[in-house]
Amino acid sequence: MILVLNFGAQYAHLIARRVRELGVYSEILPCDVSLKEIGKLKPDGIILSGGPASVYEPNSPTMDRKILGLGIPVLGICYGLQLIAKFVGGEVLAGKLKEFGSRELIVKKNGKLLKGLSRKEQIWMSHGDLVEMLPKDFEVLASTDSCPIAAFENNARRIYGAQFHVEVAHTPKGTQILKNFVFDICKAKKDWQIESISKKLVKEIKKEVGKSSVIMGVSGGVDSTVAATLLHKALGSKLYCVFVDHGLIRKGEAEEVKNFFERKLNFKHFYFIDASHIFLEKLKGITEPEEKRKIIGHTFIEVFESKVLELEKKHKDIKFLGQGTIYPDRIESAQPSKYASKIKSHHNVTLPEKMALKIIEPLKELYKDEVRKLGKELKIPDEIISRHPFPGPGLAIRILGEITDERLRILKEADYIFIEELRKFGYYDKTWQAFAALLPVKTVGVMGDARTYEYVISLRAVTSVDAMTADWAKLPNELLGSISNRIINEVRGVNRVVYDITQKPPGTIEYE
Ligand code: XMP
């Protein structure tokens, strides 16, 4: 495996993903991980990520410098390279250079790291500091116009560095450089393949759970469905699945989910709990977004917990709580940033405190695209695998202001039409997410010679790779026209449809 140490980079995930794409397992850990921890993982190589800080700044992220002496190959990228330079006695100039974007790399010597690169290559830079000098045993391999040391290596000490970002698509030969490092330098084996993972995961689940049973909350989304299917494959009737309908799901979704788990997947124990009246009652009169989220989160746990307690009493062998947590979820919750402000409290099922259940998270090491591949391997239908993400609080955060029965009806119908048209025009799979939101204002219109005074529906469709940033989708006018026409004509209570053209940031994908 290849270990990635994270120094606060936007791209740390990308590095691990690129390595996995090469067929080698990779994990990310915070930069201050102990030598003992590293020893346990036995990595074939270590990659130091970039980061926003400057190596001489007080409190800038650092690592145990003994990592460089373990004899494990180390590749520093951007900040990682600067940190290596600082540790080995080189000179780093802070803020001397601001190089952002595409640059030309001049390769003076290929060495091991740049094997297969031409004399001039396009690369992508994003840094403010630069390394000006390195000790003599370090060989400078490449430079740019303004950066004298853009790549180096020291084969005897097995230390390597690239000032540019090898992990981004804008460095076309980046994959070649990673291959050189991972295979030629680290001698890692190509044995990470999602197909082989499926068997391994099933085996691990059986071993961990033993004779006990697992209970799990499912949402109908990709992660929890794949996790439940995997658990089912391993445990069969020893899996108990619970779906809590909070009444804020999309039109037709309840039937779809029931059908899927009961008929298609043939789960023996699938419990569909219609708790919509409890949720909607508690949400009456609530307009503040965070308050809505909190109510839904707490109520969800209450309802789920009471079902679990009931089942636990009947089936004493329930000892585990299954969860669909995936790798990025873990990384994000393991490293809450001191500096990041809270934008929204995301609602997901967490372990109810009263229960003495152990957690089992079969997907905890996988990225979303790997989960999707695994889902295909498990023969989960495409309509589930390629489903857009849907937030835990559901339509509650897409009806701005108070949630009423009428608003809920309007939104469900409008959203249904939007998605139906999107699929018809072949744009569903081209967008990351698409949905309708109800704005709690009324505008004047005219219909059949009469004045109308009705709600506004806002359509939101975005493209994104990870929901961290997003752009509004450039949908064809014809499609937008068709959606608008249908909503106005078919949904009672709406007389205006608008299209949201806000990027994230500064907007967020959801409205609340
Ligand atoms: P925002 O609105 O923060 O959304 O740009 C980013 C992504 O997260 C989804 N989202 C949630 N998912 N529980 C979830 O499981 C939540 O409470 C929640 N809130 C937002 C959102 O749909 C988008 O994909």
Boltz pocket constraint, residues with backbone or C-beta under 6 A from the ligand:
constraints:
  - pocket:
      binder: B
      contacts: [[A, 344], [A, 345], [A, 346], [A, 347], [A, 348], [A, 389], [A, 390], [A, 391], [A, 392], [A, 393], [A, 433], [A, 467], [A, 504], [A, 507], [A, 508], [A, 509], [A, 510], [A, 511]]
      max_distance: 6.0
